[in-house]
Amino acid sequence: MNSCELVSAITALAILIANQTPDDGELVLLASSLNQLGDTLATIAAQRELQENQSAPLENSAPTE
């Protein structure tokens, strides 16, 4: 899936959810919850990347002769 298809799919899903959630308060809560989910997933991914980078051997740290 390319980036335009991904954006289109997310937009279609948002419209579907909005149409099925007539109460604006519930929609705001759902949007906030999904934002928190995205932020938490991004935090987990960043932590994993940091751990991988710290555990990888340093290729350029050994002196060359």
PDB file of N, CA, C and O in Angstrom:
ATOM      1  N   MET A   1       0.851  -1.175   0.000  1.00  0.00           N
ATOM      2  CA  MET A   1       0.000   0.000   0.000  1.00  0.00           C
ATOM      3  C   MET A   1       0.895   1.236   0.000  1.00  0.00           C
ATOM      4  O   MET A   1       1.784   1.367   0.842  1.00  0.00           O
ATOM      5  N   ASN A   2       0.660   2.125  -0.932  1.00  0.00           N
ATOM      6  CA  ASN A   2       1.464   3.345  -0.963  1.00  0.00           C
ATOM      7  C   ASN A   2       0.867   4.398  -0.028  1.00  0.00           C
ATOM      8  O   ASN A   2      -0.201   4.190   0.547  1.00  0.00           O
ATOM      9  N   SER A   3       1.556   5.518   0.118  1.00  0.00           N
ATOM     10  CA  SER A   3       1.143   6.522   1.096  1.00  0.00           C
ATOM     11  C   SER A   3      -0.225   7.125   0.781  1.00  0.00           C
ATOM     12  O   SER A   3      -0.992   7.410   1.700  1.00  0.00           O
ATOM     13  N   CYS A   4      -0.540   7.322  -0.481  1.00  0.00           N
ATOM     14  CA  CYS A   4      -1.854   7.879  -0.846  1.00  0.00           C
ATOM     15  C   CYS A   4      -2.977   6.899  -0.523  1.00  0.00           C
ATOM     16  O   CYS A   4      -4.046   7.305  -0.069  1.00  0.00           O
ATOM     17  N   GLU A   5      -2.740   5.628  -0.753  1.00  0.00           N
ATOM     18  CA  GLU A   5      -3.745   4.618  -0.416  1.00  0.00           C
ATOM     19  C   GLU A   5      -3.952   4.538   1.094  1.00  0.00           C
ATOM     20  O   GLU A   5      -5.079   4.385   1.564  1.00  0.00           O
ATOM     21  N   LEU A   6      -2.873   4.641   1.842  1.00  0.00           N
ATOM     22  CA  LEU A   6      -2.963   4.598   3.293  1.00  0.00           C
ATOM     23  C   LEU A   6      -3.777   5.783   3.814  1.00  0.00           C
ATOM     24  O   LEU A   6      -4.664   5.608   4.649  1.00  0.00           O
ATOM     25  N   VAL A   7      -3.480   6.972   3.327  1.00  0.00           N
ATOM     26  CA  VAL A   7      -4.215   8.167   3.746  1.00  0.00           C
ATOM     27  C   VAL A   7      -5.688   8.046   3.371  1.00  0.00           C
ATOM     28  O   VAL A   7      -6.560   8.404   4.163  1.00  0.00           O
ATOM     29  N   SER A   8      -5.967   7.555   2.194  1.00  0.00           N
ATOM     30  CA  SER A   8      -7.357   7.383   1.756  1.00  0.00           C
ATOM     31  C   SER A   8      -8.092   6.374   2.628  1.00  0.00           C
ATOM     32  O   SER A   8      -9.251   6.593   2.983  1.00  0.00           O
ATOM     33  N   ALA A   9      -7.440   5.284   2.973  1.00  0.00           N
ATOM     34  CA  ALA A   9      -8.061   4.264   3.811  1.00  0.00           C
ATOM     35  C   ALA A   9      -8.349   4.811   5.209  1.00  0.00           C
ATOM     36  O   ALA A   9      -9.414   4.549   5.768  1.00  0.00           O
ATOM     37  N   ILE A  10      -7.418   5.559   5.768  1.00  0.00           N
ATOM     38  CA  ILE A  10      -7.619   6.144   7.092  1.00  0.00           C
ATOM     39  C   ILE A  10      -8.747   7.167   7.060  1.00  0.00           C
ATOM     40  O   ILE A  10      -9.558   7.227   7.984  1.00  0.00           O
ATOM     41  N   THR A  11      -8.803   7.968   6.005  1.00  0.00           N
ATOM     42  CA  THR A  11      -9.881   8.953   5.867  1.00  0.00           C
ATOM     43  C   THR A  11     -11.238   8.271   5.752  1.00  0.00           C
ATOM     44  O   THR A  11     -12.207   8.700   6.380  1.00  0.00           O
ATOM     45  N   ALA A  12     -11.309   7.224   4.962  1.00  0.00           N
ATOM     46  CA  ALA A  12     -12.568   6.484   4.814  1.00  0.00           C
ATOM     47  C   ALA A  12     -12.996   5.876   6.145  1.00  0.00           C
ATOM     48  O   ALA A  12     -14.179   5.890   6.484  1.00  0.00           O
ATOM     49  N   LEU A  13     -12.041   5.344   6.898  1.00  0.00           N
ATOM     50  CA  LEU A  13     -12.353   4.769   8.204  1.00  0.00           C
ATOM     51  C   LEU A  13     -12.847   5.846   9.167  1.00  0.00           C
ATOM     52  O   LEU A  13     -13.789   5.615   9.925  1.00  0.00           O
ATOM     53  N   ALA A  14     -12.224   7.002   9.141  1.00  0.00           N
ATOM     54  CA  ALA A  14     -12.654   8.105  10.009  1.00  0.00           C
ATOM     55  C   ALA A  14     -14.076   8.543   9.682  1.00  0.00           C
ATOM     56  O   ALA A  14     -14.871   8.804  10.585  1.00  0.00           O
ATOM     57  N   ILE A  15     -14.393   8.622   8.411  1.00  0.00           N
ATOM     58  CA  ILE A  15     -15.753   9.012   8.000  1.00  0.00           C
ATOM     59  C   ILE A  15     -16.757   7.959   8.449  1.00  0.00           C
ATOM     60  O   ILE A  15     -17.831   8.294   8.949  1.00  0.00           O
ATOM     61  N   LEU A  16     -16.414   6.702   8.274  1.00  0.00           N
ATOM     62  CA  LEU A  16     -17.297   5.619   8.703  1.00  0.00           C
ATOM     63  C   LEU A  16     -17.544   5.668  10.208  1.00  0.00           C
ATOM     64  O   LEU A  16     -18.684   5.545  10.656  1.00  0.00           O
ATOM     65  N   ILE A  17     -16.494   5.843  10.977  1.00  0.00           N
ATOM     66  CA  ILE A  17     -16.630   5.920  12.431  1.00  0.00           C
ATOM     67  C   ILE A  17     -17.456   7.141  12.827  1.00  0.00           C
ATOM     68  O   ILE A  17     -18.335   7.039  13.683  1.00  0.00           O
ATOM     69  N   ALA A  18     -17.184   8.285  12.219  1.00  0.00           N
ATOM     70  CA  ALA A  18     -17.923   9.513  12.541  1.00  0.00           C
ATOM     71  C   ALA A  18     -19.405   9.361  12.222  1.00  0.00           C
ATOM     72  O   ALA A  18     -20.260   9.825  12.976  1.00  0.00           O
ATOM     73  N   ASN A  19     -19.703   8.715  11.113  1.00  0.00           N
ATOM     74  CA  ASN A  19     -21.105   8.518  10.744  1.00  0.00           C
ATOM     75  C   ASN A  19     -21.826   7.561  11.684  1.00  0.00           C
ATOM     76  O   ASN A  19     -23.043   7.649  11.850  1.00  0.00           O
ATOM     77  N   GLN A  20     -21.081   6.645  12.301  1.00  0.00           N
ATOM     78  CA  GLN A  20     -21.673   5.677  13.219  1.00  0.00           C
ATOM     79  C   GLN A  20     -21.645   6.165  14.674  1.00  0.00           C
ATOM     80  O   GLN A  20     -22.139   5.476  15.567  1.00  0.00           O
ATOM     81  N   THR A  21     -21.074   7.339  14.914  1.00  0.00           N
ATOM     82  CA  THR A  21     -20.976   7.901  16.264  1.00  0.00           C
ATOM     83  C   THR A  21     -21.607   9.289  16.263  1.00  0.00           C
ATOM     84  O   THR A  21     -20.903  10.291  16.132  1.00  0.00           O
ATOM     85  N   PRO A  22     -22.925   9.353  16.409  1.00  0.00           N
ATOM     86  CA  PRO A  22     -23.612  10.649  16.306  1.00  0.00           C
ATOM     87  C   PRO A  22     -23.338  11.584  17.483  1.00  0.00           C
ATOM     88  O   PRO A  22     -23.470  12.799  17.334  1.00  0.00           O
ATOM     89  N   ASP A  23     -22.963  11.058  18.636  1.00  0.00           N
ATOM     90  CA  ASP A  23     -22.710  11.903  19.806  1.00  0.00           C
ATOM     91  C   ASP A  23     -21.310  12.506  19.713  1.00  0.00           C
ATOM     92  O   ASP A  23     -20.319  11.776  19.687  1.00  0.00           O
ATOM     93  N   ASP A  24     -21.228  13.823  19.663  1.00  0.00           N
ATOM     94  CA  ASP A  24     -19.927  14.490  19.514  1.00  0.00           C
ATOM     95  C   ASP A  24     -19.006  14.228  20.702  1.00  0.00           C
ATOM     96  O   ASP A  24     -17.790  14.125  20.536  1.00  0.00           O
ATOM     97  N   GLY A  25     -19.581  14.120  21.899  1.00  0.00           N
ATOM     98  CA  GLY A  25     -18.751  13.834  23.071  1.00  0.00           C
ATOM     99  C   GLY A  25     -18.072  12.486  22.964  1.00  0.00           C
ATOM    100  O   GLY A  25     -16.893  12.352  23.292  1.00  0.00           O
ATOM    101  N   GLU A  26     -18.814  11.479  22.504  1.00  0.00           N
ATOM    102  CA  GLU A  26     -18.234  10.147  22.316  1.00  0.00           C
ATOM    103  C   GLU A  26     -17.168  10.168  21.223  1.00  0.00           C
ATOM    104  O   GLU A  26     -16.139   9.499  21.326  1.00  0.00           O
ATOM    105  N   LEU A  27     -17.432  10.947  20.176  1.00  0.00           N
ATOM    106  CA  LEU A  27     -16.466  11.027  19.070  1.00  0.00           C
ATOM    107  C   LEU A  27     -15.172  11.693  19.532  1.00  0.00           C
ATOM    108  O   LEU A  27     -14.083  11.262  19.154  1.00  0.00           O
ATOM    109  N   VAL A  28     -15.285  12.736  20.343  1.00  0.00           N
ATOM    110  CA  VAL A  28     -14.086  13.397  20.884  1.00  0.00           C
ATOM    111  C   VAL A  28     -13.304  12.448  21.778  1.00  0.00           C
ATOM    112  O   VAL A  28     -12.075  12.399  21.715  1.00  0.00           O
ATOM    113  N   LEU A  29     -14.015  11.694  22.611  1.00  0.00           N
ATOM    114  CA  LEU A  29     -13.343  10.723  23.484  1.00  0.00           C
ATOM    115  C   LEU A  29     -12.647   9.643  22.668  1.00  0.00           C
ATOM    116  O   LEU A  29     -11.518   9.258  22.973  1.00  0.00           O
ATOM    117  N   LEU A  30     -13.318   9.155  21.635  1.00  0.00           N
ATOM    118  CA  LEU A  30     -12.707   8.143  20.776  1.00  0.00           C
ATOM    119  C   LEU A  30     -11.466   8.694  20.075  1.00  0.00           C
ATOM    120  O   LEU A  30     -10.436   8.023  20.007  1.00  0.00           O
ATOM    121  N   ALA A  31     -11.569   9.912  19.559  1.00  0.00           N
ATOM    122  CA  ALA A  31     -10.418  10.529  18.886  1.00  0.00           C
ATOM    123  C   ALA A  31      -9.250  10.698  19.846  1.00  0.00           C
ATOM    124  O   ALA A  31      -8.105  10.423  19.487  1.00  0.00           O
ATOM    125  N   SER A  32      -9.532  11.148  21.067  1.00  0.00           N
ATOM    126  CA  SER A  32      -8.475  11.316  22.066  1.00  0.00           C
ATOM    127  C   SER A  32      -7.842   9.977  22.422  1.00  0.00           C
ATOM    128  O   SER A  32      -6.625   9.879  22.576  1.00  0.00           O
ATOM    129  N   SER A  33      -8.668   8.955  22.550  1.00  0.00           N
ATOM    130  CA  SER A  33      -8.155   7.622  22.872  1.00  0.00           C
ATOM    131  C   SER A  33      -7.272   7.084  21.764  1.00  0.00           C
ATOM    132  O   SER A  33      -6.233   6.483  22.034  1.00  0.00           O
ATOM    133  N   LEU A  34      -7.675   7.293  20.518  1.00  0.00           N
ATOM    134  CA  LEU A  34      -6.859   6.817  19.394  1.00  0.00           C
ATOM    135  C   LEU A  34      -5.559   7.605  19.279  1.00  0.00           C
ATOM    136  O   LEU A  34      -4.530   7.048  18.897  1.00  0.00           O
ATOM    137  N   ASN A  35      -5.596   8.893  19.605  1.00  0.00           N
ATOM    138  CA  ASN A  35      -4.358   9.682  19.637  1.00  0.00           C
ATOM    139  C   ASN A  35      -3.407   9.134  20.692  1.00  0.00           C
ATOM    140  O   ASN A  35      -2.207   9.003  20.447  1.00  0.00           O
ATOM    141  N   GLN A  36      -3.946   8.813  21.868  1.00  0.00           N
ATOM    142  CA  GLN A  36      -3.116   8.248  22.923  1.00  0.00           C
ATOM    143  C   GLN A  36      -2.529   6.909  22.496  1.00  0.00           C
ATOM    144  O   GLN A  36      -1.363   6.622  22.768  1.00  0.00           O
ATOM    145  N   LEU A  37      -3.333   6.093  21.829  1.00  0.00           N
ATOM    146  CA  LEU A  37      -2.844   4.811  21.327  1.00  0.00           C
ATOM    147  C   LEU A  37      -1.679   5.026  20.364  1.00  0.00           C
ATOM    148  O   LEU A  37      -0.653   4.352  20.467  1.00  0.00           O
ATOM    149  N   GLY A  38      -1.835   5.957  19.435  1.00  0.00           N
ATOM    150  CA  GLY A  38      -0.772   6.238  18.472  1.00  0.00           C
ATOM    151  C   GLY A  38       0.492   6.744  19.141  1.00  0.00           C
ATOM    152  O   GLY A  38       1.597   6.330  18.790  1.00  0.00           O
ATOM    153  N   ASP A  39       0.327   7.645  20.110  1.00  0.00           N
ATOM    154  CA  ASP A  39       1.491   8.166  20.827  1.00  0.00           C
ATOM    155  C   ASP A  39       2.194   7.066  21.618  1.00  0.00           C
ATOM    156  O   ASP A  39       3.424   7.021  21.665  1.00  0.00           O
ATOM    157  N   THR A  40       1.424   6.192  22.230  1.00  0.00           N
ATOM    158  CA  THR A  40       2.010   5.101  23.001  1.00  0.00           C
ATOM    159  C   THR A  40       2.757   4.128  22.095  1.00  0.00           C
ATOM    160  O   THR A  40       3.848   3.673  22.436  1.00  0.00           O
ATOM    161  N   LEU A  41       2.174   3.809  20.947  1.00  0.00           N
ATOM    162  CA  LEU A  41       2.868   2.936  19.993  1.00  0.00           C
ATOM    163  C   LEU A  41       4.160   3.577  19.494  1.00  0.00           C
ATOM    164  O   LEU A  41       5.169   2.893  19.325  1.00  0.00           O
ATOM    165  N   ALA A  42       4.132   4.883  19.258  1.00  0.00           N
ATOM    166  CA  ALA A  42       5.342   5.588  18.818  1.00  0.00           C
ATOM    167  C   ALA A  42       6.407   5.561  19.911  1.00  0.00           C
ATOM    168  O   ALA A  42       7.593   5.418  19.614  1.00  0.00           O
ATOM    169  N   THR A  43       5.996   5.696  21.172  1.00  0.00           N
ATOM    170  CA  THR A  43       6.931   5.636  22.284  1.00  0.00           C
ATOM    171  C   THR A  43       7.565   4.255  22.385  1.00  0.00           C
ATOM    172  O   THR A  43       8.772   4.137  22.595  1.00  0.00           O
ATOM    173  N   ILE A  44       6.755   3.213  22.237  1.00  0.00           N
ATOM    174  CA  ILE A  44       7.276   1.844  22.288  1.00  0.00           C
ATOM    175  C   ILE A  44       8.262   1.608  21.143  1.00  0.00           C
ATOM    176  O   ILE A  44       9.320   1.015  21.351  1.00  0.00           O
ATOM    177  N   ALA A  45       7.924   2.066  19.946  1.00  0.00           N
ATOM    178  CA  ALA A  45       8.816   1.892  18.797  1.00  0.00           C
ATOM    179  C   ALA A  45      10.134   2.639  19.005  1.00  0.00           C
ATOM    180  O   ALA A  45      11.199   2.123  18.668  1.00  0.00           O
ATOM    181  N   ALA A  46      10.063   3.848  19.559  1.00  0.00           N
ATOM    182  CA  ALA A  46      11.282   4.619  19.818  1.00  0.00           C
ATOM    183  C   ALA A  46      12.150   3.928  20.862  1.00  0.00           C
ATOM    184  O   ALA A  46      13.373   3.892  20.729  1.00  0.00           O
ATOM    185  N   GLN A  47      11.520   3.377  21.902  1.00  0.00           N
ATOM    186  CA  GLN A  47      12.261   2.660  22.937  1.00  0.00           C
ATOM    187  C   GLN A  47      12.948   1.431  22.367  1.00  0.00           C
ATOM    188  O   GLN A  47      14.104   1.157  22.688  1.00  0.00           O
ATOM    189  N   ARG A  48      12.240   0.690  21.523  1.00  0.00           N
ATOM    190  CA  ARG A  48      12.839  -0.495  20.897  1.00  0.00           C
ATOM    191  C   ARG A  48      14.037  -0.116  20.037  1.00  0.00           C
ATOM    192  O   ARG A  48      15.079  -0.770  20.084  1.00  0.00           O
ATOM    193  N   GLU A  49      13.879   0.947  19.251  1.00  0.00           N
ATOM    194  CA  GLU A  49      14.968   1.385  18.386  1.00  0.00           C
ATOM    195  C   GLU A  49      16.176   1.806  19.206  1.00  0.00           C
ATOM    196  O   GLU A  49      17.313   1.488  18.859  1.00  0.00           O
ATOM    197  N   LEU A  50      15.928   2.518  20.289  1.00  0.00           N
ATOM    198  CA  LEU A  50      17.013   2.945  21.163  1.00  0.00           C
ATOM    199  C   LEU A  50      17.733   1.739  21.755  1.00  0.00           C
ATOM    200  O   LEU A  50      18.963   1.706  21.793  1.00  0.00           O
ATOM    201  N   GLN A  51      16.982   0.761  22.212  1.00  0.00           N
ATOM    202  CA  GLN A  51      17.591  -0.440  22.779  1.00  0.00           C
ATOM    203  C   GLN A  51      18.392  -1.215  21.735  1.00  0.00           C
ATOM    204  O   GLN A  51      19.469  -1.729  22.036  1.00  0.00           O
ATOM    205  N   GLU A  52      17.873  -1.300  20.513  1.00  0.00           N
ATOM    206  CA  GLU A  52      18.599  -1.992  19.448  1.00  0.00           C
ATOM    207  C   GLU A  52      19.895  -1.277  19.126  1.00  0.00           C
ATOM    208  O   GLU A  52      20.921  -1.922  18.913  1.00  0.00           O
ATOM    209  N   ASN A  53      19.865   0.055  19.087  1.00  0.00           N
ATOM    210  CA  ASN A  53      21.065   0.823  18.770  1.00  0.00           C
ATOM    211  C   ASN A  53      22.103   0.717  19.875  1.00  0.00           C
ATOM    212  O   ASN A  53      23.303   0.721  19.601  1.00  0.00           O
ATOM    213  N   GLN A  54      21.653   0.624  21.121  1.00  0.00           N
ATOM    214  CA  GLN A  54      22.591   0.509  22.237  1.00  0.00           C
ATOM    215  C   GLN A  54      23.196  -0.878  22.324  1.00  0.00           C
ATOM    216  O   GLN A  54      24.335  -1.018  22.769  1.00  0.00           O
ATOM    217  N   SER A  55      22.472  -1.905  21.914  1.00  0.00           N
ATOM    218  CA  SER A  55      22.992  -3.264  22.019  1.00  0.00           C
ATOM    219  C   SER A  55      23.794  -3.682  20.793  1.00  0.00           C
ATOM    220  O   SER A  55      24.494  -4.694  20.832  1.00  0.00           O
ATOM    221  N   ALA A  56      23.703  -2.921  19.709  1.00  0.00           N
ATOM    222  CA  ALA A  56      24.471  -3.244  18.503  1.00  0.00           C
ATOM    223  C   ALA A  56      25.940  -2.938  18.755  1.00  0.00           C
ATOM    224  O   ALA A  56      26.263  -1.939  19.397  1.00  0.00           O
ATOM    225  N   PRO A  57      26.835  -3.791  18.256  1.00  0.00           N
ATOM    226  CA  PRO A  57      28.268  -3.510  18.437  1.00  0.00           C
ATOM    227  C   PRO A  57      28.656  -2.235  17.695  1.00  0.00           C
ATOM    228  O   PRO A  57      28.172  -1.955  16.598  1.00  0.00           O
ATOM    229  N   LEU A  58      29.526  -1.491  18.315  1.00  0.00           N
ATOM    230  CA  LEU A  58      29.990  -0.249  17.695  1.00  0.00           C
ATOM    231  C   LEU A  58      31.064  -0.585  16.665  1.00  0.00           C
ATOM    232  O   LEU A  58      32.176  -0.978  17.017  1.00  0.00           O
ATOM    233  N   GLU A  59      30.724  -0.428  15.411  1.00  0.00           N
ATOM    234  CA  GLU A  59      31.641  -0.817  14.325  1.00  0.00           C
ATOM    235  C   GLU A  59      32.839   0.091  14.222  1.00  0.00           C
ATOM    236  O   GLU A  59      33.931  -0.366  13.883  1.00  0.00           O
ATOM    237  N   ASN A  60      32.665   1.360  14.505  1.00  0.00           N
ATOM    238  CA  ASN A  60      33.751   2.309  14.325  1.00  0.00           C
ATOM    239  C   ASN A  60      34.482   2.617  15.626  1.00  0.00           C
ATOM    240  O   ASN A  60      35.282   3.552  15.655  1.00  0.00           O
ATOM    241  N   SER A  61      34.244   1.879  16.692  1.00  0.00           N
ATOM    242  CA  SER A  61      34.873   2.198  17.956  1.00  0.00           C
ATOM    243  C   SER A  61      36.256   1.565  18.118  1.00  0.00           C
ATOM    244  O   SER A  61      37.067   2.049  18.908  1.00  0.00           O
ATOM    245  N   ALA A  62      36.529   0.507  17.391  1.00  0.00           N
ATOM    246  CA  ALA A  62      37.833  -0.159  17.504  1.00  0.00           C
ATOM    247  C   ALA A  62      38.873   0.617  16.712  1.00  0.00           C
ATOM    248  O   ALA A  62      38.614   1.069  15.596  1.00  0.00           O
ATOM    249  N   PRO A  63      40.046   0.765  17.301  1.00  0.00           N
ATOM    250  CA  PRO A  63      41.114   1.480  16.565  1.00  0.00           C
ATOM    251  C   PRO A  63      41.574   0.662  15.349  1.00  0.00           C
ATOM    252  O   PRO A  63      41.673  -0.564  15.402  1.00  0.00           O
ATOM    253  N   THR A  64      41.845   1.364  14.280  1.00  0.00           N
ATOM    254  CA  THR A  64      42.342   0.697  13.065  1.00  0.00           C
ATOM    255  C   THR A  64      43.838   0.833  12.993  1.00  0.00           C
ATOM    256  O   THR A  64      44.403   1.844  13.410  1.00  0.00           O
ATOM    257  N   GLU A  65      44.488  -0.201  12.454  1.00  0.00           N
ATOM    258  CA  GLU A  65      45.951  -0.173  12.344  1.00  0.00           C
ATOM    259  C   GLU A  65      46.373  -0.124  10.919  1.00  0.00           C
ATOM    260  O   GLU A  65      47.569  -0.096  10.630  1.00  0.00           O
TER     261      GLU A  65
END
